[in-house]
Amino acid sequence: MKNDKKLEEYSDPNSVPLVLDIEDIKIPLDTVDNRLELINNASEDVVSGYGRPQLNLSKEEIRRKYRKKDLENLKILKKYYDKGIIDKETYETLCDYFGNSEELYEGVKKSLNEFMGCEPKAIKYINLLDGTIDHETPYFDEHIGPDTTMILEYEIPAPWRVENKIPDGKEEKITVRIIVPMMKDVIRTIDKVKIGGKYDLERQKELAKLKPGQTIEEAGLDKPKLRKPIEKLKDVFRCTLLAPRFDDILALYTRSIAEGRVTKSSRPSKYLDNDVKRAQEFFKNSKNYRDMKNYLHIYGLGGKRFFCEMQYKTEIQFFKADTLTHPEYEITRKLQEMFYNAKTEGDRQVLNAKIYKQLLSMQKINANGFELYNLSVMQDMRKAEDRLKALGIKPEKDGTYALCRELADKCLLVRSSMALTDETFDNSPAWAKDIYKRYSKDIDKKYLVDIRTNKIRYNKQGTR
């Protein structure tokens, strides 16, 4: 015990900086607002039933439950307004959101159906704590609401797919899954938009850069950061659109903008156009995470417009990477708390090493998810070849088809944290090795690092 006190006496923990801030590796759009609290404190029954609809309730009983919750939220908002924690505009806007949750969720469902061009072919429950889906129980429209976590499955035509060029008369269709989680908690929402809250502090920090007599343009200020806190709030409602391939999510994202159904996000796509020429930005993405997002318009209250944050990503990425990295992120958050409470330099150094190890773990999980995804694209290339051969269409002299090369170019995801080696496809199935043998040039292009020749194809400055 005496030795411990001596270590603390002659040690300066503040001299050891944090190796990596948890906010730099946070997974965007984690729709479980109280994930850490649930993981640490909730009973097994609460965790296993997170977001599950109450099937014992009738439609009318569900409505009464939502109305009761709305009234509770309105009381909370009034209390914060009376104390001067939120201003009048913020109070009135949040009352519109949290005082009419059922009506606005109807708006979410309507906007999603109009965007997809049809009703969902199936509605299922998903537990967002562990990623499990209930495929057995029948769920219906009334089960999609402010306190449930559901998946809406749509089957839609995919005219953008290159396979439509195959002259066998088959129209390409895909299944799109949209995850609709719980409504954002009212207290967490207030914390974001209150006076002195996250958004307000961000705005004040940006305004502090403005010198007397300068215009915003002259000072080069970040205009999105200058918006009022309540104007930044667009994630009270959230959803995640999952499609099989990158060309699918890109087409749907682009279509949503072209049809005027969304407001674009000021944050650029983390897929970086899936272009190897943007190598420098790929290397900066420390956790190897990718998505794109915008804000779906929803309507209620006599036509007033609200927003639903919509995230776009591949289905394999979500189930084989995201659901596995969330627990890793929570472990890292705990380690960071321990780091700031550490009393010696040595303790902080040990914790820094553990935090960095967590980053590598998340990087690896995402890398494995992308590897599985790229194998699925190679499988689609094989299927396209089979369809072309069945029509008697011969390949080019090198054994490849232009259509399959185009598919590889558009859909294979750029690899930044996984190097190409002589053994990369050794453990792949025979059909994948066969595809790689013929299309290696097209597949190799997607790897930023090639160590078969001890050479980095694209360095961290993005040049060859």
C-alpha positions in Angstrom: 0.0 0.0 0.0 2.9 2.3 0.9 4.5 1.6 -2.5 1.3 2.5 -4.3 1.3 5.9 -2.5 4.9 6.5 -3.4 4.2 5.8 -7.1 1.3 8.3 -7.1 3.5 10.9 -5.3 6.2 10.8 -7.9 4.1 10.2 -11.0 2.3 12.7 -13.2 -0.5 10.9 -15.1 -1.4 14.1 -16.9 1.9 13.7 -18.8 0.5 10.7 -20.6 -2.0 11.8 -23.3 -4.9 9.6 -24.4 -3.8 7.5 -27.4 -7.2 7.6 -29.1 -10.4 9.5 -28.1 -13.4 7.2 -28.1 -15.3 9.7 -30.1 -12.9 9.2 -33.0 -13.9 5.5 -33.2 -17.6 5.8 -32.3 -19.9 3.9 -34.6 -22.2 6.4 -36.3 -26.0 6.1 -35.7 -25.9 3.7 -32.8 -29.6 3.7 -32.3 -29.6 2.1 -28.8 -29.4 5.3 -26.8 -28.7 3.6 -23.4 -26.6 0.6 -24.7 -23.9 0.8 -22.0 -26.5 1.1 -19.2 -28.4 -1.9 -20.5 -25.3 -4.0 -21.0 -24.0 -3.2 -17.5 -27.2 -3.2 -15.4 -30.3 -4.7 -17.2 -31.6 -8.1 -16.4 -31.3 -10.9 -19.0 -35.1 -10.6 -19.7 -34.8 -6.9 -20.4 -31.9 -7.4 -22.7 -33.5 -10.3 -24.6 -36.8 -8.4 -25.0 -35.3 -5.0 -25.9 -37.6 -3.3 -28.4 -39.9 -6.3 -28.7 -43.6 -5.4 -29.4 -46.2 -6.3 -26.8 -48.3 -8.8 -28.7 -50.8 -9.1 -25.9 -52.0 -5.5 -26.6 -54.7 -4.5 -29.0 -54.4 -1.6 -31.4 -56.4 0.6 -29.1 -54.3 -0.4 -26.1 -51.1 0.4 -28.0 -52.5 3.8 -28.9 -53.3 4.5 -25.2 -49.8 3.5 -24.2 -48.2 5.8 -26.7 -50.5 8.7 -25.7 -49.6 8.2 -22.0 -45.9 8.3 -22.9 -46.4 11.5 -24.9 -48.0 13.2 -22.0 -45.1 12.2 -19.7 -42.6 13.6 -22.3 -44.6 16.9 -22.5 -44.4 17.3 -18.8 -40.6 16.8 -18.9 -40.2 19.3 -21.7 -42.3 21.9 -19.8 -40.1 21.4 -16.7 -36.9 22.0 -18.7 -38.5 25.1 -20.4 -39.7 26.6 -17.2 -36.1 26.2 -15.7 -34.7 28.0 -18.8 -32.7 25.0 -19.9 -34.2 25.1 -23.4 -35.5 28.2 -25.2 -39.0 28.7 -26.6 -38.3 27.6 -30.2 -36.7 24.4 -29.0 -39.5 23.7 -26.5 -42.2 24.1 -29.2 -40.4 22.0 -31.7 -39.7 19.2 -29.3 -43.4 19.3 -28.2 -44.3 18.7 -31.8 -42.0 15.6 -31.9 -42.6 14.1 -28.5 -46.3 15.1 -28.1 -47.4 13.3 -31.3 -45.1 10.2 -31.5 -47.7 7.8 -32.9 -48.8 10.2 -35.7 -45.2 10.9 -36.7 -44.4 7.2 -36.8 -47.2 6.8 -39.2 -45.5 9.5 -41.2 -42.2 7.5 -41.1 -43.9 4.4 -42.4 -45.7 6.3 -45.1 -42.5 8.1 -46.3 -40.6 4.8 -46.4 -43.4 3.0 -48.4 -43.6 5.9 -50.9 -39.8 5.8 -51.3 -39.7 2.1 -51.8 -42.8 2.2 -54.1 -44.6 -0.5 -52.3 -45.7 -1.9 -48.9 -43.2 -4.1 -47.0 -43.6 -7.8 -47.9 -42.7 -8.7 -44.3 -42.3 -7.0 -40.9 -40.0 -8.6 -38.3 -38.6 -7.8 -34.9 -34.9 -7.3 -34.4 -33.0 -7.1 -31.1 -30.5 -4.4 -31.7 -28.4 -5.4 -28.7 -27.4 -8.7 -30.2 -28.6 -8.5 -33.9 -31.0 -11.5 -33.6 -34.1 -11.4 -35.7 -37.5 -13.1 -35.0 -38.4 -14.9 -38.3 -41.2 -17.0 -36.8 -43.6 -14.6 -35.1 -46.0 -12.6 -37.4 -45.8 -8.9 -36.8 -48.0 -6.1 -38.3 -48.0 -2.4 -39.1 -49.2 -1.4 -35.6 -46.1 -3.0 -34.1 -43.8 -0.4 -35.7 -43.7 2.5 -33.1 -41.7 4.7 -30.7 -40.8 1.9 -28.4 -40.1 -1.0 -30.8 -37.2 -2.1 -33.0 -38.4 -3.5 -36.3 -37.3 -4.5 -39.8 -39.4 -3.7 -42.8 -38.5 -5.9 -45.8 -39.2 -4.6 -49.3 -38.8 -6.5 -52.6 -38.2 -3.9 -55.4 -36.9 -3.8 -59.0 -33.2 -2.9 -59.4 -32.9 -1.3 -62.9 -29.4 0.1 -62.1 -27.8 -3.4 -61.8 -25.5 -4.4 -64.7 -27.1 -7.8 -64.8 -30.1 -6.2 -66.5 -27.8 -6.1 -69.6 -27.9 -10.0 -69.8 -30.4 -10.7 -72.6 -32.3 -13.5 -70.9 -35.4 -11.5 -70.0 -34.8 -11.6 -66.3 -35.6 -8.4 -64.4 -33.3 -7.8 -61.5 -35.0 -7.5 -58.1 -33.5 -7.0 -54.7 -34.7 -7.2 -51.1 -34.1 -4.0 -49.1 -34.4 -4.2 -45.3 -35.0 -1.0 -43.4 -34.4 -1.1 -39.6 -36.7 1.2 -37.7 -35.5 1.5 -34.1 -36.9 3.2 -31.1 -37.6 6.9 -31.0 -34.8 8.9 -29.4 -35.1 9.4 -25.6 -36.5 12.8 -24.7 -33.8 13.5 -22.0 -31.0 12.6 -24.4 -32.5 14.8 -27.0 -32.7 17.7 -24.6 -29.1 17.2 -23.7 -28.1 17.8 -27.3 -30.1 21.0 -27.9 -30.2 22.7 -24.5 -28.5 25.9 -23.8 -24.9 25.0 -23.1 -25.4 21.5 -24.7 -23.4 19.8 -27.3 -24.8 21.6 -30.3 -24.8 25.0 -28.6 -21.2 24.7 -27.5 -20.2 23.6 -31.0 -21.9 26.8 -32.4 -20.3 29.1 -29.8 -16.9 27.6 -30.5 -17.3 28.4 -34.2 -18.7 31.9 -33.6 -15.6 32.6 -31.4 -13.5 32.5 -34.5 -15.3 35.5 -36.0 -13.3 38.7 -35.6 -15.0 42.1 -35.3 -16.1 43.4 -38.6 -15.7 40.1 -40.4 -18.5 38.3 -42.3 -19.0 34.6 -41.9 -17.6 34.1 -45.5 -14.5 36.2 -44.8 -13.8 34.2 -41.6 -14.3 30.9 -43.5 -16.6 29.6 -40.8 -18.3 26.2 -41.0 -21.9 27.1 -41.8 -23.5 23.8 -40.6 -21.9 24.4 -37.2 -23.4 27.8 -37.1 -27.0 26.6 -37.2 -29.1 26.9 -34.1 -29.1 23.7 -32.0 -32.7 22.9 -32.8 -32.0 23.3 -36.5 -29.3 20.6 -36.3 -31.7 18.1 -34.6 -32.6 15.6 -37.2 -32.3 12.2 -35.5 -35.3 12.0 -33.2 -36.4 9.4 -35.7 -33.8 7.1 -37.3 -33.6 4.2 -39.6 -31.0 2.1 -41.4 -31.4 1.0 -45.0 -29.7 -2.3 -45.8 -29.2 -3.6 -49.4 -27.2 -6.4 -50.8 -24.5 -4.4 -52.7 -22.8 -1.0 -52.9 -24.4 -0.3 -56.3 -27.8 -0.8 -54.6 -27.3 1.6 -51.7 -25.7 4.2 -54.0 -28.7 4.0 -56.4 -31.2 4.3 -53.6 -29.3 7.1 -52.0 -29.1 9.0 -55.3 -32.7 8.4 -56.1 -33.9 9.7 -52.7 -32.1 13.0 -53.5 -33.3 13.2 -57.1 -36.9 12.6 -56.0 -36.7 15.4 -53.4 -37.6 13.0 -50.5 -34.6 13.9 -48.4 -32.3 16.6 -47.2 -28.6 15.9 -47.8 -26.3 15.5 -44.9 -23.4 18.0 -44.6 -21.2 15.0 -43.7 -19.7 13.3 -46.9 -20.2 9.6 -47.6 -17.7 7.4 -45.8 -17.7 5.1 -48.8 -15.6 7.8 -50.5 -17.2 7.0 -53.9 -15.6 3.6 -53.5 -12.7 5.0 -55.5 -9.1 3.9 -54.9 -7.9 7.3 -56.0 -9.1 8.6 -52.6 -6.6 6.3 -50.8 -5.4 9.1 -48.4 -9.0 9.5 -47.0 -9.4 5.7 -46.7 -6.3 5.4 -44.6 -7.5 8.2 -42.3 -10.6 6.2 -41.5 -9.0 4.5 -38.5 -11.7 2.0 -37.7 -12.4 1.2 -41.4 -16.1 2.1 -41.0 -18.3 3.1 -44.0 -21.8 4.4 -44.6 -23.7 7.3 -46.2 -26.6 9.2 -44.8 -29.3 11.8 -45.4 -32.5 12.9 -43.8 -35.9 11.5 -45.0 -38.8 14.0 -45.0 -41.7 12.9 -42.9 -45.0 14.7 -42.4 -47.6 15.1 -39.7 -49.5 17.8 -37.8 -51.3 19.3 -40.8 -48.4 18.8 -43.3 -45.5 20.1 -41.1 -42.2 18.6 -42.1 -40.0 16.6 -39.8 -36.9 14.5 -40.4 -35.8 10.9 -40.0 -32.0 10.3 -40.2 -31.5 7.5 -42.8 -28.2 5.6 -42.9 -27.3 3.5 -46.0 -25.0 0.5 -45.9 -24.7 -3.1 -47.1 -26.5 -5.8 -45.3 -23.4 -7.9 -44.7 -21.6 -4.9 -43.2 -24.4 -4.4 -40.7 -24.8 -8.0 -39.5 -21.2 -9.2 -39.9 -19.4 -6.1 -38.6 -21.6 -3.4 -37.0 -23.4 -5.6 -34.5 -20.1 -7.1 -33.5 -18.2 -3.7 -33.1 -20.8 -2.1 -30.8 -19.8 -4.3 -27.8 -16.1 -3.6 -28.6 -16.9 0.1 -28.6 -18.5 -0.1 -25.1 -15.4 -1.9 -23.7 -13.3 0.9 -25.1 -15.5 3.5 -23.5 -14.9 1.9 -20.1 -11.2 1.8 -20.7 -11.2 5.5 -21.5 -13.0 6.2 -18.2 -10.4 4.2 -16.4 -7.7 6.1 -18.2 -8.9 9.5 -16.9 -9.2 8.1 -13.4 -5.7 6.5 -13.4 -3.3 7.8 -10.8 0.0 6.9 -12.3 1.8 7.3 -15.6 2.2 3.5 -15.8 -1.5 2.8 -15.4 -2.3 5.2 -18.2 0.3 3.7 -20.5 -1.2 0.2 -19.9 -4.7 1.5 -20.6 -3.5 3.3 -23.7 -2.2 -0.1 -25.0 -5.5 -1.7 -24.3 -7.5 1.1 -26.0 -5.3 0.8 -29.1 -5.8 -3.0 -29.1 -9.6 -2.4 -29.1 -9.2 -0.2 -32.2 -7.3 -2.9 -33.9 -10.1 -5.4 -32.9 -12.8 -3.1 -34.4 -10.7 -2.6 -37.5 -10.3 -6.4 -37.9 -14.1 -7.0 -37.5 -14.9 -4.4 -40.2 -12.2 -5.9 -42.4 -13.7 -9.4 -42.1 -17.1 -8.0 -42.9 -15.8 -6.4 -46.0 -14.1 -9.6 -47.0 -17.4 -11.5 -46.7 -19.1 -8.8 -48.7 -16.5 -8.9 -51.5 -16.9 -12.7 -51.7 -20.6 -12.1 -52.2 -19.9 -9.8 -55.1 -17.6 -12.4 -56.6 -20.4 -14.9 -56.2 -22.7 -12.5 -58.2 -19.9 -12.4 -60.9 -20.0 -16.2 -61.1 -23.8 -16.2 -61.4 -23.7 -13.6 -64.2 -21.1 -15.8 -66.0 -23.4 -18.8 -65.8 -26.3 -16.8 -67.2 -24.2 -15.6 -70.1 -22.8 -19.0 -70.9 -26.3 -20.5 -70.8 -27.2 -18.0 -73.6 -24.2 -19.2 -75.6 -22.4 -15.9 -75.2 -18.7 -16.6 -75.3 -16.1 -14.8 -73.1 -13.3 -12.6 -74.4 -9.9 -14.2 -75.2 -8.7 -13.9 -71.6 -11.8 -15.8 -70.4 -13.6 -12.8 -68.8 -16.8 -11.0 -69.6 -17.0 -7.2 -69.8 -20.2 -7.2 -67.8 -18.5 -9.1 -64.9 -15.6 -6.7 -65.0 -18.0 -3.8 -64.7 -19.7 -5.5 -61.8 -16.4 -5.9 -60.0 -15.5 -2.3 -60.6 -18.8 -0.9 -59.3 -19.5 -3.2 -56.4 -16.3 -4.6 -54.9 -15.4 -2.4 -51.9 -12.0 -0.7 -51.6 -9.8 -2.5 -49.0 -7.6 -0.2 -46.9 -6.9 -2.2 -43.7 -6.5 -5.6 -45.4 -3.4 -6.2 -47.6 -3.3 -8.4 -50.7 -1.1 -11.4 -50.2 -0.2 -14.6 -51.9 -2.5 -16.4 -49.5 -5.5 -14.0 -49.7 -7.8 -16.5 -51.4 -6.2 -19.7 -50.2 -9.1 -20.5 -47.9 -11.8 -19.4 -50.3 -14.2 -21.9 -52.0 -13.2 -23.3 -55.4 -15.6 -21.1 -57.3 -14.1 -18.0 -55.7 -10.5 -19.1 -56.6 -11.8 -19.7 -60.1 -13.3 -16.2 -60.4 -10.1 -14.7 -59.0 -7.9 -16.6 -61.4 -9.7 -14.9 -64.4 -10.5 -11.5 -62.8 -7.5 -10.9 -60.6 -6.6 -7.7 -62.3 -10.0 -6.2 -61.6 -10.1 -7.6 -58.0 -6.5 -6.5 -57.2 -7.4 -2.9 -58.1 -9.5 -2.7 -55.0 -6.7 -3.4 -52.6 -4.7 -0.3 -51.6 -1.8 -2.4 -50.2 -0.2 -5.2 -52.2 2.6 -7.0 -50.2 3.1 -9.8 -52.7 5.7 -7.6 -54.3 6.6 -5.8 -51.0 5.1 -2.7 -52.6 2.3 -0.4 -51.5 0.1 0.3 -54.4 -1.3 3.5 -52.9 0.6 5.2 -50.0 -1.1 7.3 -47.3 -0.8 10.4 -49.5 -3.0 8.6 -52.1 -0.3 8.3 -54.8 1.1 5.3 -56.5 
